Amino acid sequence: MKRTKMKPAFQFLAEEKSNNGSFQSKSAETGLDDDLLDAYSKAVITASEKISPAVVRIVVQQTIRSRNNPRVSRDIPGSGSGFIFTPDGFILTNSHVIHKASRIEAHLSDGRQLQADLIGDDPDTDLAVLRTNAPNLVHAKLGNSQAVKVGHLVIAIGNPFGFQYTVTTGVISALGRTLRSQSGRLMENIIQTDAALNPGNSGGPLVTSNGEVIGVNTAVILPAQGICFAIAINTAKFVAAQLIKEGRIRRSYLGITGQTVPLLRKFIRFYNLQKENGILVVSIEPHSPAGKSGLLEGDIIVGYDSQVISGIDDLHRLLTHEQVGVKSTLTVIRGTHKLELPMVPAEYNPRVE
């Protein structure tokens, strides 16, 4: 049997050297770099090049006054991400990026640094809309978050830790998640992804392989790996439209502080209640709709009109702007009695801190 003589490794490497003594890949010599890119790489590159010009770095200053001496204040810098979504300069970002900011700037990919004006801020959905005036603005195309599925390729672009226009990739890990906003309200229809996000990514776009925005990056679970969240773009479209139109999101409120508590089994059986929990009324704001309705501390709310109430989040979902001034009925358990109380929700006006 004839043996094939193998070349020593050093001889093989020596033959791979170019005339000038440096190593070069065969793909570089033949100009086949594009052919070596797989479909995944091409999709990421195409989407990134399409969306990156619309991504901005948000730089803010917050003026903090001393509690001991209100005349003494200091400016604290901060930053995040955002993206232009209309040709005339409207920018979407997170509420927590710009909340209480005394000055806001938008740094564009072409090097321009522009002042941005706050149009509206909604902490309950962690969304905010800014506007900047400049010519030749590239804007992102907004997609449909209802059309995406678990496993879809997604791309996140932002400014983590100040490293501008950083691209990370992953897939949609889950849909329909819920997340608690800083205001305490429950945010629904949240997209979970494993595309890496870090501080500074907040407010940046989550993009599909065709370059359409399907989410606004908002949060990460720091101890975990690959568990990040984005607000669905369909939610952002609704909120942005209302903020542009009115500068705020209209909601109704009752004026109570409550907590979810289990109901006694005898009440569930006797009144044929459909849920095992209700809202214990802990306190009532004076001159509020709840205070005018006859609701008392210690009552347990189990229904609102024809809807079953089993917790605070159920009530929040129902108290939309459409309920402002509309006569409704609150079902409560008081002692051993089930009562129907008339209620007219008022418009919620959060206090400016």
Buried (B, 14 or more C-beta within 10 A) or exposed (E): EEEEEEEEEEEEEEEEEEEEEEEEEEEEEEEEEEEEEEEEEEBBEBBBEBBBBBBBBBBBEBEEEEEEEEEEEEEEEBBBBBBBBBEEBBBBBBBBBBBEBEEBBBBBBEEEEBEBEBBBBBBBBBBBBBBBEBEEBBBBBBBEBEEBEEEBBBBBBBBBEEEBBBBBBBBBBEBEBEBEBEEEBBBBBBBBBBBBBBBBBBBBBBBBBEBBBBBBBBBBEEEEEBBBBBBBBBBBBBBBEBBBEEEBBEBBBBBBBBEBEEBEEEBBEEBEBEBEBBBBBEEBEEEBBBBBBBBBEEBBBBBBBEEEBBBBBBBBBBBEBEBBEEEBBBBBBBEEEBBEBEBBBBEBEEEEE
